[in-house]
């Protein structure tokens, strides 16, 4: 076991502990960033960085996974993210009533809608389809 003084100094500057809150996560990430900003790392620094990275990984495994959203749910999220109103999407859907019907899931997105939405939001049309559907149709 290697207990070099350089490694022990690293441990003293930021003692690694299991992460239980976002504040601790941020502090750990800052400690990691300050090491990474140095450039070339010693073997002690790499070992210490590895320990901190393991703690971050373990904490992130306890968090709720981000749900995969697609289709109308994704459209709603994009509208919210870009602070859009239904009338902002009329050029894609032709009328505000069609926008409303789609957002209330009374009407499905068409291929033409998806193509125009992908262009409008600068995303791949594939993001509007469920992952298993895209993979299942891959050639």
N, C-alpha and C positions, 0 to 999 in steps of 0.2 A: 504494500500500500504506500502510495506516495503522499507524504504530508509535508511538502515543501513550504517554506515560509511564505512564498509568494501566494500560494493557494490559500493558506491560512489567513493572509491579509485580505484576500478577496472575500473570504467568508465573514470576516469582521466588518468589512464595509457594508455588505448587504447580506445578512445571514439568510440562507434559503429556508423557507418554511412552506408547508402546504398552503395553497391559495384558497381562501374561502369567500372572497368578495371581490367585486370589480375594482375597488380601490387598490387592493393588494395586487391584482393582476396588472394594473397600470404601473404601479411601483416596480414590479418585477420586469415588465417590458422596458421601462426606462433604464433599469440597471443593465439589461441585455443590450439595449441600444447604445448606451455609453461605451460598452465593451466593443461592440461591432464598429462604432465610429472610429476606433483606434486604428483599424486596418489590420495589419498582420498581428495575429494572436499567438501567445506562447501556448505550450501544451496545457499549462495550468489554467490559463484563461479559457481555452477551448473546453476543458473538463468542467469548469465552473459554469460556462455558458450552456453546456449540455445539461447540467443539473437544473438550471433555471428553466431551460426549454422544456424539460420533462415536467416540471411543476406547472408550467403554463398549459401544456398539453393535457395533463390530468385534470386541471380545472375546467378547461374547455369541454372535456368529455362529459362534465356534469351539467352543462348548460342545455337548455331546450334547443333542439335542432331548428334551423330556419326552415319553415315549411316550403315545399316546392309549390309555387303558384304558377298558373298558366291560364290561358284563355281570358275569360271575363274577369276573373279575380285579379289577374295580372294587369289587365286594362284599368280596372278600378285603382289599383296601386299606382300605376303610372299617372293617371289623372290627378291623383292626390299629390304625388311627388312633384309634378310640374305645375301644380295649382291651376289646373284647367277647369273649364266649365263645359257643360254638354255642348253648348253652341260652338266651342272651339273645335269640336270634332265633326261639325256638319260637312265640311269639305270631304271627309272620309266616308261618312254614312249617308250623305245627301240631305237628311232631315233630322231635326232635333228629336222627333218622335221615334225614329229608328234608333238613335243613340240611347234614348230612354228605355226602349224595349230591350235592347241588348244589355244595358246595365242592370235592368230588373230581371234579366234572364228569361224574358218572354220570347226572345229571338236569339238565334245562334250567330256567331261570327261566321261570315263566309270567307272563302279563300281570297276573294278580292279585298274584303275588309282587312284581313290579316296582312296581305301584301302592303296595303296603304298604311296600316298602323306601324308595320315594321319600318317603312320608309320614314314616316312621321317621327317616330321615337328613335330612329337610328339604331334599331336592334335587328337581330336575325328573325325571320318569320318563325323559325323553329321554337322560339321562346313561348309562343302562344299555344303550343301543343304539349300534352303530357309527355314526360320523358320516355315512358315505356312505348308510347305510340311512335315517337321519333325513332327510337332504337329498333322497334319492331318493323319499321318501314325502311330501315337503312339498306342500301344495296351494297 
